[in-house]
Amino acid sequence: MRVLTRHLALTACLLAVVLTTNARGQSSARLGPQPEADPGVRPTRLIDRDEIRVSRIDLQPGARRSVHAHDDVEYHVWTPVEGTFEFTMGNDAPVTAKPGQAFFMKRGTRHGFRNIGNAPGAVFEIFVKKTATAASSDPAALVELLAALWPGW
């Protein structure tokens, strides 16, 4: 299992580009709270565009998101923002995941997670659906964005 490094930076840059552009192409019908994925697991879709989807998933103590895969995306970043989780990816042994960590997955990678804390927890999932975007077609702009976000990049 690989903890995300530069892939997170590139995904964050793509997210920043998407967030600073016009919201056209984003359907409000797909945004907001979604049905429970599993008992105590409540996803909220924050962004859903052709290029990217961002969701926050809130989990009650002990709640488990069943093992699943996303075949509709190219890449997927999973990162805890509140609480402590047990995270399983592929055939790797489960690991403890806490805020400040991020995990990178390619299309179809099976994964699941469980809130192992005593308080509600939350994770962000960032899905890169298409990589042919303005950020990837202009390397100079991407380098400039990286430098602004992470001095010394």
Residue, then its C-alpha position, 0 to 999 in steps of 0.5 A: m500500500r502506498v501512501l500518497t506523495r506527489h500524486l496527492a499534490l497533482t490531484a490537489c492541483l487539479l482540484a484547485v484548478v477545478l475549484t477556480t474555474n466556472a462551475r458549468g457542467q456541474s449538475s446540482a441534482r448530483l450534489g449534496p447528501q446521498p443515500e447511506a452507502d452502509p449503515g452509519v455511512r453518509p456520503t455527501r457529494l461536494i463536486d461532480r464534474d466531468e473531470i473530478r468528483v469530490s465527496r465527504i463521507d461521515l461515519q458513525p463510531g464502528a460504522r464500516r464502508s463495505v469493500h468496493a471498487h470504483d470502475d468509473v474513475e481513473y484515480h482515487v484519493w482517500t484521506p481521513v479528515e476526522g477520526t481514526f479508521e481501519f483502511t483496507m486496500g487491495n490484498d494488503a493487510p488493514v492499516t490504521a489511518k488518521p487525518g493527515q494521511a492520504f492513499f492513492m488508488k487506480r481504477g478498480t482498486r478494491h478498498g473498504f474502511r471502518n471508523i475505529g474511534n469512539a466519535p464520528g469520523a469523516v473522510f474525503e474521497i477525490f476521484v479523478k474521472k478524466t486526466a485530459t484537463a487544462a492543468s495537464s495540457d499546460p505544464a508551465a501552469l501546473v508548475e506555477l500552481l504547484a509552486a504557489l501551493w507548495p513553496g520549494w516544490 
